[in-house]
Amino acid sequence: MCSIPASMFRSFNIMRPMINLRLLFLFAFSVVALVYGQDFGVSGIKANVEEAFRARQASADAFAQGNAEEGQSQAQRSASLFREARASYESMRADESVDVGVLVDYAGLLNEMEDYDLAENALLRAAAIAPGDAAVWLKLGQTQAALGPASESRAIRSLRRAADIEPSSQSTVEAHASLGALYQQAGLYEFAREAFNEALELDPDHIGSRLTIASLDAREGKMVEAEAAFDSIEALSPEHGGYIKRTLGPSLDEFAASRRWLPDTADAHFAYAKLLVRVDRIEDSVWPLLR
């Protein structure tokens, strides 16, 4: 047998730590490159999504100004940018990511493209990774609500989960408001009022909750309270007129269909007339004004 000189063993023992350090360095470099490479990729995708939103707004502005050609062009550009961003997320297997931010952003894009099933899957994964994140549960509940009546119970569970997470945050407030909207849509008006009041307890300036409670008041014939609430909100910000008209109209229709009675006072009839004028029902306002 040929023998190996002891000097070679000594040389190998000296080199082994150097080899291990080199491998460790290469591994660390690979991990850092992967993370920063993904971050760079995600930043690029986000930039595409932001540009898509700008193009969508430009399309709406062009159509509003009567420029149909420019509106159509910008709409096509927006749709193309959304598709490119989605393809980029899918190429990096965003649906299998362990990064909650990536999952939430990917789900947000899917929601914009009305692909709510895949968005729900991404957010379920995010919620499993970060079960204490109210913002994730809020987005999950809102996505499930968008899926329609079949997923209503899932949406309620997710939104309740978001609402119960402490400490309270803006996501908690929005979870209560989203629950209220879901209950209102289902015709559960008392539950809706309760949810909106809980949102206001956490954030007294939550405009959406104040507006919706005012609409619920109008539906129940509390016209003086409703008109006072709308007046106070418009005094703070006149931009809510469109939202008031969209929510108030159905409430007044439901009040009329329910055949509820107004308090027979001048204040109540005058408030009712003003609410009817708000939704452009001028002829209907004549009777309460005469009364």
C-alpha positions in Angstrom: 0.0 0.0 0.0 1.2 3.5 -0.7 1.2 5.8 2.3 0.1 9.4 2.3 2.6 11.8 3.8 1.4 13.4 7.1 2.2 16.8 5.6 -0.6 16.3 3.1 -3.1 15.6 6.0 -1.9 18.8 7.7 -2.4 20.8 4.5 -5.9 19.4 4.0 -6.8 20.2 7.6 -5.7 23.8 7.1 -7.6 24.2 3.9 -10.9 22.6 5.1 -11.9 25.7 7.2 -11.1 27.9 4.2 -13.4 25.7 2.0 -16.2 25.8 4.5 -16.0 29.6 4.8 -16.0 29.9 1.1 -19.1 27.7 0.8 -20.8 29.7 3.6 -20.0 33.0 1.8 -21.4 31.7 -1.5 -24.6 30.5 0.2 -25.1 33.8 2.0 -24.4 35.7 -1.2 -27.0 33.6 -3.0 -29.6 34.2 -0.4 -29.0 37.9 -0.3 -29.1 38.1 -4.1 -32.4 36.1 -4.2 -34.0 38.4 -1.6 -32.9 41.6 -3.2 -33.6 40.3 -6.6 -37.2 39.5 -5.6 -37.6 42.8 -3.9 -36.4 44.5 -7.0 -38.8 42.4 -9.1 -41.7 43.3 -6.8 -40.9 47.0 -6.9 -41.0 46.8 -10.7 -44.4 45.1 -10.6 -45.8 47.6 -8.1 -44.6 50.4 -10.5 -46.6 48.7 -13.3 -49.7 48.5 -11.2 -49.5 52.1 -10.1 -49.1 53.1 -13.8 -52.1 51.0 -14.6 -54.2 52.9 -12.1 -53.0 56.2 -13.5 -53.9 55.1 -17.0 -57.4 54.0 -15.7 -57.9 57.5 -14.2 -56.7 59.2 -17.4 -59.2 57.1 -19.3 -62.1 58.2 -17.0 -61.0 61.8 -17.3 -60.8 61.6 -21.1 -64.3 60.1 -21.3 -65.6 62.8 -19.0 -64.2 65.4 -21.3 -65.8 63.8 -24.3 -62.6 62.4 -25.7 -63.6 58.9 -26.4 -60.6 58.0 -28.5 -58.1 58.9 -25.8 -60.4 57.3 -23.2 -60.4 54.0 -25.1 -56.6 54.2 -25.6 -55.9 54.7 -21.9 -58.3 52.0 -20.9 -56.5 49.5 -23.2 -53.1 50.6 -21.8 -54.4 50.2 -18.2 -55.7 46.6 -19.0 -52.4 45.7 -20.6 -50.4 46.9 -17.6 -52.5 45.0 -15.2 -52.0 41.8 -17.3 -48.2 42.4 -17.4 -48.1 42.8 -13.7 -50.2 39.7 -13.1 -47.9 37.7 -15.5 -44.9 38.9 -13.5 -46.4 37.8 -10.2 -47.2 34.4 -11.6 -43.7 33.9 -13.1 -42.3 34.4 -9.6 -44.9 32.1 -8.1 -46.4 34.8 -5.9 -49.3 32.4 -4.8 -46.7 30.3 -3.0 -44.8 33.1 -1.4 -44.1 33.3 2.3 -44.0 37.1 2.1 -47.3 38.5 3.4 -46.8 41.7 1.6 -46.3 39.9 -1.8 -49.4 37.8 -1.2 -51.5 40.9 -0.3 -50.3 42.9 -3.2 -50.9 40.0 -5.6 -54.4 39.5 -4.2 -55.1 43.2 -4.6 -54.2 43.0 -8.3 -56.4 39.9 -8.7 -59.3 41.8 -7.1 -58.8 44.6 -9.5 -59.1 42.1 -12.3 -62.2 40.6 -10.6 -60.5 37.2 -10.2 -61.8 36.9 -6.6 -61.3 33.1 -6.2 -57.6 33.3 -6.7 -57.4 36.5 -4.6 -59.2 34.6 -1.7 -56.6 31.8 -2.0 -53.7 34.2 -1.8 -55.2 36.0 1.2 -56.0 32.7 3.0 -52.3 31.9 2.7 -51.4 35.3 4.0 -53.8 35.0 7.0 -52.3 31.6 7.9 -48.8 33.2 7.9 -49.9 36.3 9.8 -53.0 35.4 11.8 -52.7 38.5 14.0 -52.7 41.0 11.1 -56.1 42.8 11.0 -55.4 44.3 7.5 -55.0 40.8 6.0 -58.3 39.6 7.5 -60.0 42.8 6.4 -58.9 42.3 2.8 -59.9 38.6 2.9 -63.4 39.4 4.2 -63.9 42.1 1.5 -62.7 39.7 -1.2 -65.1 37.0 0.1 -67.9 39.5 0.1 -67.2 40.3 -3.6 -67.6 36.6 -4.4 -71.3 36.9 -3.7 -74.0 35.5 -1.4 -72.5 31.9 -1.5 -69.4 33.2 0.4 -71.3 35.7 2.7 -70.8 33.6 5.8 -67.0 33.3 5.2 -66.8 37.0 4.6 -68.6 37.7 8.0 -66.2 35.3 9.8 -63.1 37.0 8.3 -64.4 40.5 9.0 -65.3 39.6 12.6 -61.8 38.2 13.0 -60.3 41.5 11.8 -62.6 43.5 14.0 -61.6 41.5 17.1 -57.9 41.9 16.7 -56.2 44.1 19.3 -55.0 46.8 19.5 -57.5 48.5 17.4 -56.3 50.0 14.1 -57.8 51.7 11.1 -58.2 48.1 9.6 -60.3 47.2 12.7 -62.5 50.3 12.0 -62.9 49.4 8.3 -63.7 45.8 9.3 -66.7 47.0 11.4 -67.8 49.3 8.5 -67.5 46.4 6.0 -69.5 44.2 8.3 -72.1 46.9 8.4 -72.3 47.1 4.6 -72.6 43.4 4.3 -75.4 43.2 6.9 -77.2 46.1 5.1 -76.9 44.4 1.8 -78.4 41.3 3.4 -81.3 43.3 4.8 -80.1 42.9 8.4 -80.5 46.6 9.3 -80.2 46.3 13.0 -77.0 44.4 12.8 -75.8 46.9 10.2 -76.5 49.8 12.5 -74.7 48.1 15.4 -71.6 47.4 13.2 -71.4 51.0 12.0 -71.8 52.3 15.5 -68.9 50.2 16.6 -66.8 51.7 13.8 -67.8 55.2 15.0 -66.9 54.3 18.6 -63.3 53.6 17.4 -63.3 56.5 14.9 -65.9 59.2 15.4 -64.9 60.8 12.2 -65.5 57.8 10.0 -67.5 59.4 7.2 -68.7 56.2 5.6 -70.3 55.0 8.8 -71.9 58.4 9.6 -73.4 58.6 6.1 -74.8 55.1 6.2 -76.3 55.6 9.6 -78.0 58.7 8.3 -79.4 56.7 5.4 -80.6 54.0 7.9 -82.3 56.8 9.8 -84.1 58.0 6.6 -85.2 54.4 5.9 -86.9 54.3 9.4 -88.5 57.7 9.0 -86.1 59.6 11.3 -85.9 62.4 8.7 -84.8 65.2 11.1 -81.9 63.2 12.3 -80.9 62.1 8.8 -81.1 65.6 7.3 -79.1 67.1 10.2 -76.4 64.4 9.7 -76.1 64.9 6.0 -75.9 68.7 6.5 -73.1 68.4 9.0 -71.1 66.0 6.8 -71.5 68.2 3.7 -70.4 71.2 5.7 -67.2 69.4 6.4 -66.7 68.2 2.9 -69.1 68.9 0.0 -67.5 66.1 -2.1 -69.8 63.5 -0.5 -72.9 64.7 -2.4 -72.7 61.8 -4.9 -72.4 59.2 -2.2 -75.3 60.7 -0.3 -77.5 60.5 -3.4 -76.5 56.8 -4.1 -77.2 55.6 -0.6 -80.1 57.9 0.3 -82.3 57.2 -2.7 -82.8 53.5 -2.0 -83.4 54.3 1.7 -86.2 56.7 0.8 -87.7 54.1 -1.6 -87.7 51.6 1.2 -89.3 54.1 3.6 -92.1 54.7 1.1 -92.6 51.0 0.4 -92.7 50.2 4.1 -95.7 52.6 4.6 -94.1 53.9 7.8 -95.5 57.1 9.3 -93.6 60.3 9.8 -94.1 62.2 13.0 -96.7 64.8 12.0 -94.6 67.8 12.7 -93.5 70.7 10.5 -89.8 69.8 11.2 -90.3 66.2 10.2 -92.1 67.0 6.9 -89.6 69.8 6.0 -86.7 67.5 6.6 -88.4 64.8 4.5 -88.9 67.3 1.7 -85.2 68.3 1.8 -84.1 64.7 1.6 -86.3 64.1 -1.4 -84.8 67.2 -3.1 -81.3 65.8 -2.4 -82.1 62.8 -4.7 -83.8 65.0 -7.3 -87.4 63.9 -6.5 -88.7 67.4 -6.7 -92.3 66.6 -7.4 -92.4 64.1 -4.5 -91.2 66.9 -2.1 -94.3 69.1 -2.8 -96.7 67.1 -0.5 -94.5 67.2 2.6 -93.8 70.9 2.0 -97.6 71.6 1.8 -98.2 69.5 4.9 
